[in-house]
Structure formats: C-alpha cells, structure tokens
Amino acid sequence: MYVFQCEDSIDGIFTGVYDAWASRLGHKNIRLSSCKNENLTLFSEYIPVCTDFKKSRKVSRTLILRLGTGFYETVCSSAMADGSLRNLPMDKANAIYQTIVLALSLPEGAKVLEYLGEPCIACIFELRRQTRNEGHHLLEFLRFAELKNGILFAQIHPKNDVLPILADHFTNRLPLENFIIYDAVHQTAAVHSASKDYLIVDASSLNSDLICEFSPEEESFRRLWRAFFETIAIEARANPKLQIQNIPKRFWADTVELREKL
C-alpha cells in the first residue's frame, strides 16, 4: 500500500489527490492520509506530499468542469471538517480521494453522492454535515465589535474550518463594511474591505493588543448589553442546562454576556 501523506487543508488534500492520481500506482493500492500522528504500518510505503496551489487549482477545475459546482462544494465542505471528531470509517483525505475516483469512473458522475452504502460517500456525507452544522451555529452566535479604527472585528473558536462559510455570508450581508473574522483555532482570518470580496489570510502573527482596543461607542454598548442581559434574567427561573442547550458552552468565550460565567 502506498500512503500519500498530505496537509490537512483543502489545498493539501487536493494536492494529494493530484499526486496520487499522477503516480499511476493503481487506485486500489493508494491511500491518502491527512493525520499528523498516524501509526505507521508494516509493508506500506509512505510518500510525503508538499502542498502545491497550482496542482490544487487543477483538481478544482477538473471537479467543477466534469462533476459540477455542487459536487465540488460538497467535497470542499468535507475537507473543511475536523475528521478527528468522530469515529469515521476512513481518513478524511482518503474518503475524498476515493469519492473523486468513484465519481470520475462512473457515467453518473456527481450522482455517486447518493450512494450512501459506499463507505467513502457515507464519510463525505458525515463530514459535510458536521461542517455545515457548525457554520449555521456560528452564523447565529458570531458577534462583531467595533475597533478604534472603525473596523468590525469578530473572533471564533470553531472545531471545523468554517471561516469561508461565515465570510461568504457576511460579505453578502455587510457589503459596505470593513470587517475581520478571526479563527483563533486555525490561525486564519477573513478580511473584507467595503464593496470588495473577502480574502482568507494567515493570521498567526495577529496583534492581540490591537483587537482589544474598542471604540468608545462599542464599550458603551457592551456595558448596556450586559446590564440588559442581567436585568431581564429572573433568578428564580434560572435554567443553566437549557442555556447551554441554546448556546453551547464552547461559544461562551466569544460572547460579551456569558464570558464572565466561564
């Protein structure tokens, strides 16, 4: 078995798909892996994959042209998921590779996504559902704050790489605003300039001091919101379990009114 070890990202997995396909070693003899600490097996040859954006774009173009944008978006949603969260039947990268191989080998093409009896398709379906569920959660819970320079800033701590979902939504909702959505887990940020499209950038060197300097209006509204939240609460009817159901505790660090309760 030839194991192609790729980076756990859309571009990394697509590069692995390109290299595995180009190797001509036989699809049945190939497995893709995006696990960083994978247990090595005897009689397997491990081939490292260096992320190449040109190769990734070629795979993207092929999927869109031959299988359609719907198939492409499904595969991308799967690649954005955190594959370590559930007991999946196979590695995320390998599920994507096997799904692409299956789709390109059959005349029905993109319709293979309906074949949930196939382990790779079942895995893709679960990963896609996982990403979209968290994306929809964060569309409801995400909070913007106005910084001193007038930019709207929001910080999130997602399990999956849902930043493109959020960036696309708020670009449509707030087209005339300058905003940044910072993913503190994956160290990336969606940067949007007024009347332009967004960009996903590396934010590992983000200045943490600047993003804590809020405008006077923002500070005032934060105080008002906390006071309102505490005032309308009825102590005799406090229900912490229901509160956690409505807004999971892992989102509390990014909310003004609940952060102090952690």
C-alpha positions in Angstrom: 0.0 0.0 0.0 1.3 3.5 -0.9 0.2 6.1 1.6 0.4 9.7 0.4 0.6 12.0 3.5 -0.8 15.4 2.8 -1.6 18.6 4.8 -5.0 18.8 6.5 -6.4 21.5 4.3 -8.3 21.8 1.1 -5.2 22.7 -0.9 -3.2 20.0 0.8 -5.8 17.2 0.2 -6.3 18.3 -3.5 -2.5 18.2 -4.0 -2.5 14.7 -2.5 -5.3 13.7 -5.0 -3.3 15.1 -7.9 0.0 13.4 -6.9 -1.8 10.1 -6.1 -3.6 10.1 -9.5 -0.4 11.1 -11.4 1.6 8.3 -9.7 -0.2 5.6 -11.7 0.3 3.2 -8.9 -3.4 2.0 -9.1 -6.2 3.5 -7.1 -6.7 0.3 -5.1 -3.0 0.4 -4.0 -3.2 4.1 -2.8 -4.4 5.6 0.4 -4.4 9.4 1.3 -3.8 10.4 4.9 -4.1 13.8 6.5 -3.4 12.5 10.0 -0.4 14.2 11.6 0.4 11.4 14.1 -0.6 8.3 12.1 0.6 4.9 13.3 2.9 3.5 10.6 2.1 0.1 9.3 4.5 -2.6 8.0 4.8 -3.1 4.2 3.4 0.3 3.5 5.4 3.0 1.6 4.8 6.5 2.9 5.1 9.3 0.4 5.1 12.9 1.7 3.0 15.5 -0.2 4.1 19.1 -0.3 1.1 21.5 -0.8 1.1 22.9 -4.3 -1.5 25.6 -5.1 -1.2 25.0 -8.9 -1.9 21.3 -8.5 -4.8 22.1 -6.2 -6.3 24.5 -8.7 -6.1 21.9 -11.5 -8.0 19.4 -9.3 -10.6 22.1 -8.5 -11.1 22.9 -12.2 -11.5 19.2 -13.1 -14.1 18.7 -10.4 -16.1 21.7 -11.4 -15.9 21.0 -15.2 -16.6 17.3 -15.0 -18.7 16.9 -11.9 -20.3 20.3 -11.3 -20.1 23.0 -8.6 -22.4 21.1 -6.3 -20.0 18.1 -6.1 -17.1 20.5 -5.7 -18.7 22.4 -2.9 -19.6 19.1 -1.1 -16.0 17.9 -1.3 -14.7 21.3 -0.1 -17.2 21.2 2.9 -15.9 17.8 3.7 -12.3 18.9 3.5 -13.0 21.7 6.0 -14.3 19.3 8.6 -12.2 18.1 11.6 -12.0 14.4 10.8 -10.8 13.6 14.3 -14.0 14.5 16.0 -15.9 11.3 15.1 -15.3 7.6 14.6 -15.3 7.8 10.8 -14.9 4.7 8.6 -11.8 6.1 7.0 -9.5 9.1 7.0 -11.0 12.3 5.7 -8.4 12.7 2.9 -8.8 9.1 1.7 -12.6 9.4 1.7 -12.3 12.5 -0.6 -9.8 10.7 -2.9 -11.9 7.5 -3.1 -15.1 9.6 -3.8 -13.4 11.5 -6.6 -12.1 8.3 -8.1 -15.5 6.7 -8.0 -17.3 9.8 -9.4 -14.9 10.1 -12.4 -15.0 6.4 -13.2 -18.8 6.1 -13.5 -21.1 7.7 -16.1 -23.5 9.1 -13.5 -20.7 11.2 -12.1 -21.8 13.5 -9.3 -24.8 11.3 -8.5 -22.4 9.0 -6.7 -23.0 11.3 -3.7 -26.3 9.5 -3.3 -24.6 6.1 -2.8 -24.5 6.2 1.0 -23.8 2.5 1.1 -20.3 3.3 -0.1 -18.0 3.9 3.0 -16.3 6.8 1.3 -19.6 8.5 0.5 -21.0 7.9 4.0 -17.8 9.5 5.3 -18.1 12.5 3.0 -21.8 13.0 4.0 -21.0 13.0 7.7 -18.0 15.4 7.3 -20.1 17.8 5.2 -23.0 17.7 7.8 -20.5 18.3 10.6 -19.1 21.4 8.9 -22.4 22.9 7.8 -24.0 22.4 11.3 -21.2 24.3 13.0 -21.3 27.0 10.3 -25.0 27.6 10.8 -24.5 27.7 14.6 -21.8 30.4 14.2 -24.0 32.5 11.8 -26.3 32.9 14.8 -23.7 33.3 17.6 -21.0 35.4 15.9 -20.6 38.8 17.4 -18.9 41.8 15.8 -17.2 44.5 17.8 -16.1 48.0 16.5 -12.4 48.6 17.0 -10.9 52.1 17.5 -10.0 52.3 13.8 -13.7 51.6 12.8 -13.2 48.0 11.6 -15.7 45.4 12.7 -14.0 42.5 14.4 -15.2 39.1 15.4 -13.4 36.1 17.0 -14.4 32.5 16.8 -13.1 29.2 18.2 -14.6 26.6 15.8 -13.8 22.9 15.7 -14.1 22.8 11.9 -12.7 25.3 9.3 -16.0 27.2 8.8 -14.4 30.6 8.1 -15.3 30.5 4.3 -19.0 29.9 5.1 -19.1 32.8 7.5 -17.1 35.1 5.3 -19.3 34.5 2.3 -22.5 35.1 4.3 -21.3 38.4 5.9 -19.8 39.6 2.7 -23.4 39.5 1.2 -25.0 40.9 4.4 -22.5 43.6 5.1 -21.1 44.6 1.6 -20.3 48.2 2.7 -18.5 47.4 5.9 -14.8 46.7 6.6 -14.7 43.6 8.8 -12.4 40.8 10.0 -13.5 37.4 11.3 -10.6 35.8 13.1 -10.5 32.0 13.6 -8.3 31.6 16.7 -8.1 27.8 16.4 -6.9 27.6 12.8 -5.0 30.9 13.0 -6.6 32.3 9.9 -8.8 35.4 9.2 -11.4 36.5 6.7 -10.6 40.1 5.7 -13.3 42.1 3.9 -12.9 45.7 2.5 -16.0 47.7 1.7 -17.5 46.9 -1.7 -14.9 44.2 -2.4 -14.8 40.4 -2.0 -13.2 38.8 1.1 -9.7 37.2 1.4 -8.7 34.3 3.7 -5.2 35.2 5.1 -2.8 33.7 7.6 -3.3 35.4 11.0 -0.7 33.6 13.1 1.0 36.9 13.7 -2.1 38.9 14.5 -1.5 41.7 17.1 -3.7 40.6 20.1 -3.4 44.1 21.7 -4.9 45.9 18.7 -8.0 43.7 18.5 -8.8 44.5 22.2 -8.9 48.3 21.7 -12.6 49.0 21.1 -14.1 52.3 20.1 -15.9 54.4 22.9 -19.3 53.6 21.3 -18.5 49.8 21.4 -17.5 50.0 25.1 -20.7 51.9 25.9 -22.9 49.4 24.0 -21.2 46.5 25.7 -22.0 47.9 29.1 -25.6 48.5 28.1 -26.0 45.0 26.7 -24.5 43.3 29.9 -26.8 45.4 32.1 -29.9 44.5 29.9 -28.9 40.8 30.0 -28.6 40.7 33.8 -31.7 42.9 34.3 -34.2 40.7 32.3 -33.0 37.5 34.0 -35.4 36.0 36.5 -33.2 34.4 39.2 -36.0 32.0 40.4 -36.3 30.7 36.8 -32.6 30.2 36.1 -32.1 27.1 33.9 -28.3 26.6 33.2 -28.9 23.3 31.3 -31.4 25.0 28.9 -29.0 27.9 28.4 -26.2 25.5 27.5 -28.6 23.8 25.1 -29.5 27.1 23.4 -25.9 28.3 23.1 -23.2 25.6 23.7 -20.6 26.5 26.3 -17.7 26.4 23.9 -19.2 29.5 22.2 -19.3 31.5 25.5 -15.8 32.8 25.3 -16.8 34.8 22.2 -20.0 36.4 23.7 -20.0 39.5 25.9 -22.7 38.5 28.3 -21.6 34.9 29.0 -17.8 35.2 29.0 -17.6 36.1 32.7 -19.5 32.9 33.6 -16.8 30.6 32.3 
